[in-house]
Amino acid sequence: MPADPSTLSRADRIGYRLSNAVISAFLRLVMLIPYHRRVPAMGWLMAFVAAPLVGFRGRIRRNLEIAVPDMPDEEVQRLCRAVPDSIGRSLIEMFSGAEFRDQVKDTPMRGPGLAALEAAQDAGRPILIVSGHFGNFNAARPTLVARGYELGALYRRMANPYFNETYVDAMEGISTPLFEQGRRGMSQLVRHLKSGKPTAILTDLHAHGGRELSFFGRKAITSVIPAELALKYDALLVPIYGLRRNDGLSFEILVNEPIPHSDPTSMTQAINDDLERLVRAHMDQWFWVHRRWKPFFDLGLRPEELPEGY
């Protein structure tokens, strides 16, 4: 969690403020571009300018070496361009507010879990939506809201406390309520869930205190909290994803089969497996820049199992 600004040193406060000013000015400039040009333009900037500078290509290569070591190099090179492009598009879509909502609110929803989702909504049963950093999950939020779902979502604070305000404003511009990761936010999330309203959590990040499960056949530390919440409050646990279409601007909302209730470990592994199947079918739409397989104390992959520089 980032420090409260009042506890930061003067140098840190200045650095964070300057960083926030530069990023905010850049966003205001990019927002002058019409939406249908802005999104691909941001994808290009991320893929060919930002990604090489911030080391995304190296991180993508290292993650692919862990997950799919036999991938041909030409495909690795393609993903080193395509993945940052997808990330750039998703970022600027998030900051595009009403334009993004209007673009996606009528997005079609399909999948084998759609009937169960609708039945739970009609019955007032708690619904816990799980997803990942794939395509653009934010596309599902206004789509569900437009269909009458009072969707809440858990989010993780930005490290820069000043930019975090800009980030939260952008997220709230897509839909509300939002719950900040932490004790207070989790209490708010639980109240929302217990009232029979759907809540969304992204589950595909390395989680301190998580359990050693499998993702792409390799040890990945994963939080079992979503499964525990589903069991405790008898919530429908359903994976939903925003799959980007080939035009790069529109989406399909995929509602996969609900995860059967059993025990937290088995349910969470089923969530990982569900996402893995989707990623394997659309390798360029998952955010391969996260350090998904890093160890946690004695759990996870050992240093000798990780690529150099991981």
Buried (B, 14 or more C-beta within 10 A) or exposed (E): EBEEBEEBEEEEBEEBBEBBEEBBEEBEEBBEBEBEEBBBBBBBBBBEEBBEEEEBBBBBBBBBBBBBEEBEEEBBEBBBBBBBBBBBBBBBBBBBBEBBBEBBBEBEBEBEBBEBBBEBBEEEBBBBBBBBBBBBBBBBBBBBBBBEBBBBBBBBBBEBBBBBEBBBEBBEBBBEBBBBBEEEBBEBBBEBBBEBBBBBBBBBBBBEEBBBBEBBEBBBBBBBBBBBBBBEBEBBBBBBBBBBEEEEBBBBBBBBEBBEBEEBBBBBBBBBBBBBEBBEEBBBBBBBBBEBBBBBEEBBBEEEEBBEEB
